Structure formats: structure tokens, C-alpha cells
Amino acid sequence: MNCPYCGGQEARVIDTRGLDEGVRRRRKCLACGSRFTTYERIQPHDIYVIKRDGRREEFSREKLSSGIRKACEKRPLPTGSVDKLVDGIEAALYEVGRREVASTYIGDLVMAGLRQLDHIAYIRFASVYRRFADIGVLKQEVDSLAAPVYSPPENQLPLPSSEAVASASGRRR
């Protein structure tokens, strides 16, 4: 195991913990003393992705993660939400049990996950994935995301109008 800080080749395992998808190991470099974490994943079999043009390439978790991160760039998302989405998609691919999966199936999984996670990231990803031809198709997609109208619970008092707030603040002076 190479140290990510100094490149040293000897490290001692300090802590090992089992996770749902593999093993997490906390390590300490014997050369510089820095600590770092490694993750070991169980990969049952290789999955190949069938691209739109018919090519086949090996599934890359890093490529999937990179595409999702680009769509989520500069969005206020909770820490680890993208990794959690990638984990879920990868788990779904292995649960299918097939050695070859169409890229459109993976794209649909990403779209469903991003739709729940962040609408802006969803539109960014969809604009590239679906190759929108014109602004009308993009507008239809955005309109499909329109949030339902909020109706307050029956026992909640209505918010005061802006006029009432202005007059109340004027009386206090």
C-alpha cells in the first residue's frame, strides 16, 4: 500500500471495520507517520456496458461518479450524497445479475437518482444524456419537475401580509 502523502510503501493497519459493501481500513505510514483510509470492495463479477453505438466497455465506477459530480457541481448537496447515489446505482447493476448492461439503463438509474436528489443537477445531466434538440423539449422537462403547490396544514395560521408587517414595524418606531 503506497502512502498518498509521501509515497512510502510500508503502512501499518490501525483499524479494520466491515461495511455492507466491503472493508474499511485505517492505516498509518511507517515512513512519514501520516494516517489514511482505504476501502476494499467485493466485486462479484465484471460488468460490461453496451454503449449507444454498440461498443462494449468495462463498467467504471469512477466514470459514473465523475459524470454525476459534474452534474452536481456547485450545488448545495449534503456531504456524501453523490457517493451514496453511486453506491446505490452500482448495487442495482450487480443485483440485475447480468454481465452486460445497456448504457441507457445506467442513464435511467442516474436520472431517477438525480431527480430525487437535486432538480438542477437532474436537468444538467438530462440535457447531455437525452441530447435535447431544442429549448421546447428542455422546457417540457423542467415543467415536469414543477413542485406541487404548498398548502399549509389546517391548524397552521396564515402568514401576515407584507402590508401588515410594514405597518407593524412602523408603529414600533
C-alpha positions in Angstrom: 0.0 0.0 0.0 1.5 3.3 -1.1 1.2 6.3 1.2 -0.8 9.1 -0.6 1.3 11.8 1.2 4.9 10.6 0.8 4.7 7.6 -1.5 6.1 5.3 1.2 5.4 1.6 0.5 5.0 0.4 4.1 2.0 1.1 6.2 0.5 -0.5 9.3 -3.2 -1.2 9.6 -4.5 0.6 12.7 -8.2 -0.3 12.5 -10.4 -2.5 10.4 -14.2 -2.3 10.1 -16.6 -4.3 8.0 -19.0 -2.3 5.9 -22.0 -3.5 3.8 -20.1 -3.3 0.6 -16.6 -4.2 1.8 -13.9 -3.4 4.4 -12.7 -0.1 5.6 -9.1 0.0 6.9 -7.4 2.9 8.7 -3.6 2.9 8.0 -0.5 4.7 9.2 2.5 5.2 7.0 5.7 3.9 8.6 7.8 6.5 6.7 6.1 9.8 7.4 3.6 8.8 10.1 0.5 10.1 8.2 -2.8 8.3 8.5 -5.1 7.5 5.7 -8.1 5.3 5.0 -8.5 2.6 2.3 -11.7 0.8 1.2 -11.8 -2.7 -0.1 -14.9 -3.7 -2.1 -16.2 -7.0 -3.1 -16.7 -7.2 -6.8 -18.7 -10.3 -7.7 -18.1 -10.2 -11.5 -17.2 -7.8 -14.2 -20.0 -5.8 -15.8 -19.7 -4.6 -19.3 -21.6 -1.5 -20.6 -23.2 -1.7 -24.0 -22.8 1.9 -25.4 -25.3 3.6 -27.8 -23.0 2.9 -30.8 -22.8 -0.8 -29.9 -19.3 -0.8 -28.4 -18.8 -2.6 -25.1 -16.6 -1.3 -22.3 -16.0 -2.4 -18.7 -18.1 -0.7 -16.1 -16.2 2.1 -14.4 -17.4 3.3 -11.0 -15.1 6.3 -11.4 -16.6 7.3 -14.7 -20.1 7.1 -13.3 -19.1 9.1 -10.2 -17.4 11.7 -12.4 -20.5 12.2 -14.6 -22.7 12.6 -11.6 -20.3 15.0 -9.9 -20.2 17.2 -13.0 -24.0 17.5 -12.9 -23.9 18.3 -9.2 -21.1 20.8 -9.4 -21.6 23.9 -7.2 -24.9 22.6 -5.9 -25.6 22.7 -2.1 -25.9 18.9 -1.6 -25.4 17.0 1.7 -21.9 15.6 2.1 -21.7 12.0 0.8 -25.0 12.2 -1.1 -23.2 11.7 -4.5 -21.2 8.7 -3.2 -24.4 7.2 -1.8 -26.1 7.6 -5.2 -23.2 6.0 -6.9 -23.2 3.1 -4.4 -26.9 2.6 -5.0 -26.6 2.5 -8.8 -23.6 0.2 -8.6 -25.5 -2.2 -6.3 -28.5 -2.1 -8.6 -26.3 -3.1 -11.5 -24.9 -6.1 -9.6 -28.4 -7.1 -8.5 -29.5 -7.3 -12.1 -27.2 -10.3 -12.3 -26.3 -9.8 -16.0 -22.7 -9.4 -17.3 -23.8 -6.8 -19.9 -26.0 -3.8 -19.2 -27.1 -1.1 -21.6 -25.8 2.4 -21.0 -29.4 3.6 -21.3 -30.3 1.5 -18.2 -27.5 3.1 -16.2 -28.5 6.5 -17.5 -32.1 6.0 -16.4 -30.9 4.9 -12.9 -28.8 8.1 -12.7 -31.7 10.2 -13.9 -34.1 8.7 -11.3 -31.5 9.3 -8.5 -30.7 12.9 -9.5 -34.4 13.7 -9.8 -34.8 12.9 -6.1 -31.5 14.4 -5.1 -31.5 17.8 -6.9 -33.6 19.2 -9.7 -30.9 21.4 -11.2 -28.4 18.5 -11.3 -31.1 16.4 -12.9 -31.7 19.0 -15.7 -27.9 19.3 -16.2 -27.5 15.6 -16.6 -30.7 15.2 -18.7 -29.6 17.9 -21.1 -26.5 15.9 -22.0 -27.9 12.4 -21.6 -31.1 13.0 -23.6 -29.4 15.3 -26.1 -32.2 17.9 -26.1 -32.7 19.1 -29.7 -34.4 22.4 -28.8 -35.4 24.6 -25.9 -39.0 23.3 -26.1 -38.0 19.8 -25.1 -35.9 21.2 -22.3 -38.8 23.4 -21.1 -41.1 20.3 -21.0 -38.6 18.5 -18.8 -38.3 21.5 -16.5 -42.1 21.8 -16.3 -42.4 18.1 -15.4 -40.3 19.0 -12.3 -42.6 21.8 -11.2 -43.1 21.4 -7.4 -46.6 20.9 -6.2 -48.3 23.9 -4.7 -47.7 24.0 -1.0 -50.8 24.0 1.1 -50.3 24.6 4.9 -51.8 22.3 7.4 -55.3 23.2 8.5 -54.3 24.1 12.1 -51.5 26.5 10.9 -52.1 30.2 11.0 -51.6 32.1 7.7 -48.5 34.3 7.3 -49.2 38.0 7.7 -49.3 40.1 4.6 -46.4 42.4 3.7 -48.7 45.5 4.4 -49.4 44.2 7.9 -45.7 43.7 8.6 -44.8 47.2 7.3 -47.5 48.8 9.4 -46.5 46.8 12.5 -42.8 47.8 12.1 -43.9 51.5 11.6 -45.8 51.5 14.9 -42.8 50.4 16.9 -40.6 53.3 16.0 
